[in-house]
Amino acid sequence: MSTLGAYLQAEDVLLNLPVADKGSCFTPSACTSSASVAWHPEDVSSGLMRREQAGSTGLGLGMAVRTYYSGIGNTNRDKELKQLDFEDRAFHESRTD
């Protein structure tokens, strides 16, 4: 069993962002992501928005997993991940806070 930590690097984790809604979270996420690849933050942000419209990224629930999606692209650090269903009721009920 692999852990999510195997797919993350510390500089890619953004904590305690002061954002009002999910859409405003994409800009700082895009700036962080674009720093590791040669893309403009606006392109990354619009790609994240398209990805969110296709299915939840998990942003807004405290977690986002970056993965390949047509139109956003793939960096050399991305891994192929099984899609996590953050809308799944069982997922939320199994969480302990």
N, C-alpha and C positions, 0 to 999 in steps of 0.2 A: 504494500500500500504506500503510495506516495503522499507527501504532504504538500500543501499549497506553498510552503516555504521553499520548496525545490524550484518553484517557478518565479519567485520574486527576488528582487534586489532591493536593498534598503533605500536607495535613492529614488526608486519608483513608487514608494509608499508615501501618500500624502495624508497627514493626520490633522484633525480639527480645523478643516477649511471653513471659513466663515461665509457660507453661501446660503442664499434664500431658497433656491429650488434646484432641481436636478440639472436644468439647462445651464445654470451659472456655474455648476461644478465642472463642466466640460472645458472651460477656458484654462484654469490652472492645470487640469489633467493633460490638456493638449500641450501646454508649455513644457511640462515635465517630459512627456513622451517625445515631443519633437526635438528636445535637446539631445536625445540619444540616437536620433536618425536625422537625415538631411531633409526634413519636411518643415513647411511653415506651420505654425500653431493653428492658423485659421483652417488649413486643410485637415489637420488632425481633429480639430473641434467639430467641423462639419461632418467628418467621417464618423466620429463618435455619435453625433446626433442621428445620422442615418442608421447606424448600428442599433441605437436605442429604439428607433421606430420599428426595426425588424424584430426586435425581441430584447427584453430587459438585459442591461449590462450589469445590473446589481447596484449601480450608483444610486445612492439615496437610502439604501439599507445598510450602509456601512462597509460595503465590499464591492469591488469591481475586478473582474478578471479580463485582462486584455487578451484577445485571441484573434486569429485571422478571420477576416470577413471581407468579401469582395467589395472593393471601393475604398477600403481603408489600407489594405496591404498587410505585409508581414515583415517584421524585423528579424534580424538574426537571433534575437533573444526570445522570440515568441516560441511557445511550445504548443503542440496540438493538445487541446484539453477537451474532455467530455463536457458538454454544456451542463451547467448547474442551473437547476430550476429554483430560483429564489422566490418565486411566487407560490411554490408548493406549500400547502398548509402543514404537512408533516415536517418540512424543513423548519418552519417557524416554531412549531410546537416542540421540536427536539432541542432547540437552543436553550441554554441556561444562562441567565444573566446574573 
